[in-house]
Structure formats: structure tokens, C-alpha cells
Amino acid sequence: MGTGSFVGIAIVATMLPAIAHADDPRDAAMRDAAARAHDSEMTRQLNLKAGVAARATGQRRTVLAGGGDYAAAMRAHDDEMARYARNRARYEHDMAEWRRAVAACRTGDYSACDY
């Protein structure tokens, strides 16, 4: 084993006790009622944020699955797809012009090199 392997093992061995005791109910830092209340409030806030995110995801799925205004969601989707197709066609056109200019420049038409 190389020196790097021993260093890696030493780092993991040092972190293992901290990882193993992260949720220890007998944690000395949680003996204080204020610390437990703070920890509980932090957990509650995280759960609230996760709940908001889950509800937002659920609402999007409901609209797409037929709940809510399905017709409006389909129109919005169709509009986005049409916008994408227009943008893609414009991109392809611009790339074709650029390729023609590059080809002309390489054949000696130096006026096309400024494209």
C-alpha cells in the first residue's frame, strides 16, 4: 500500500466516530433542554421546507395528470414545443450560413471570412 492509502484510511478512521454518533440519543450536547429545543426547531424548519417542495412537485404532477386545468397545461406545453422548434430552426439556419461562410473563406473568398 502506498502512503496515500494510509492517509485515506487515517482520515476515515478519524471521521468514523463522529459519523457513527451523529444521531446518538445519549449525546452530551443534547442534555440541555435549550439545545434539544433548538435541534427540534431546526428539524421542524427543514421538514417544513421539504413539505413545501413536495407539495409544489405534487401540484405540478396533478396538473399534468389531469387535475387542475389540464387543457391549459397542454396548451402551454404545445406553445413551448413550438417555441423550441422555431429556435432550433433559427439555429440550424444560422449554422448553415456559418458553414457556407467558412467553406468560402477556406477556398479563398476572404470577404466571407468576416462572417
Helices and strands as residue ranges (DSSP letters): H 3-20, G 28-30, H 33-65, H 70-106, G 110-114
